[in-house]
Amino acid sequence: MTAINVALIGCGGFVYHTHLANLIANDNFRIHAAVDVNLDAAQDVAQRGGAAYWTADADRALNDPDVELVFIATPHHTHADLSIRAARAGKHIYCEKPMALDEAGCQAVIEAVNAAGVKYMPGYNRAVAPFTLEARALLAELDAPMMIYHRFADWNPYGHGWPLDEALSGGRLVGEGGHALDSICRLTGQDPVRVYAEGGNFAEPSVTQAPDSALITLGFPDGSTGVLYLSSIANNGFPKEEIQITCANHTIVIYGYERMVIYAPDGVRERTLPEADKGLAHLLDMMVRVIREDAPAPVGLDDALRTSRCTFAAVRAIRTRSLQHL
C-alpha cells in the first residue's frame, strides 16, 4: 500500500518531539512537507522527517497535488481557517484540538469537510488509548449509571506566549480541558445534557481573565456524572493525570495512562504498560483505515463538536455562575 503523503502545518515542540516521531515510525505515512512561520522550525522538522521541502506558506502545501493529508498543529485560533482551506483543497485533515474557538467556527469546518467529502479527525487521542478502550468495554457490559472523576493538574502550562491570550488559544479550558471532557463522554457512551463549572483565572493573569482552573461537571441522560478537576496551580511533583470511575460495584482507576487497576466483586485486576500510552500512535493507525478503506472515523466531526460545546459551556458557566443546558 502506498504511503500517505503528509504536510505538517505547525512545527512546534509537540510536533517535533511527538507527532513527528510517531509518523516516522509508521510506514503508512511519508512526511512530504513541513510548514511553519518559523522557517528554522520547519526546516528542522523537514530534515528530520525527510520531507521534500519546507516553507512558511501554508498554501503551497495545501495546493500541492502530492499532499494527501494535512496535519494541523498551529495556534488554536488558526485551526478552523486551515481546516476549511484544507477541505476545499481536497485534503484529508488531522487537526489538533480544539476544532475552533466558537460554535460558528465549528459549524463552518463541518460544512466545509462534508461538502468536500474529505476525512477529518481531531486530536482527541485519549479516546483510543488502550486503557480508555478497555474501561469502556467493561462499562458497556455493566450498562449502569456511573460517576467519573478526571484530574488534570499541573503548574501554569498556559502562563506564557500565545496560550495565555484567550483570543489565540481559547484559554486552557477550551485548549486542553477538551481532552478530559471527551474522555468522560467516551467512557459514558453518551452525549452530556448539562454543564456546570466553578473556577477562574488562578495562575498567570490573563487580560480577559480566561479560566485556567475549574471543577467542571457534566450531566448525562441516564444520571451519570463526570467531573473534570482542571488545575493550573498544582505542583508538578505530583502526577498530573488520573481517572477514577465507579459503576455497579466496580471501581476503575487509570494512572497517567500507564497503569490501570480494576476493583470488582471477584477481586482486583491490575495492568501496567511499559510506558504511558495516550493513544497517539493508535489514532494514526486508525487514520490509515479511515483514508484507505473509507472507514468511519473513530474520532470525528461529531466528537469534536460535542467536546467544543462542552468547553464553551464550561467557560460560560464560570463567567455567568449558571447551569448550561446543551
Secondary structure, 3 states (H helix, E strand, C coil): CCCEEEEEECCCHHHHHHHHHHHHHCCCEEEEEEECCCHHHHHHHHHHHCCCEEECCHHHHHCCCCCCEEEECCCHHHHHHHHHHHHHCCCEEEECCCCCCCHHHHHHHHHHHHHHCCCEEECCHHHHCHHHHHHHHHHHHHCCCCEEEEEEECECCCCCCHHHCHHHHCHHHHHCHHHHHHHHHHHHCCCCCEEEEEEECCCCCCCCCCCCEEEEEEECCCCCEEEEEEECECCCCCCCEEEEEEECCEEEEEECCCEEEEEECCEEEEEECCCCCCCHHHHHHHHHHHHHCCCCCCCCHHHHHHHHHHHHHHHHHHHHCCCEEC
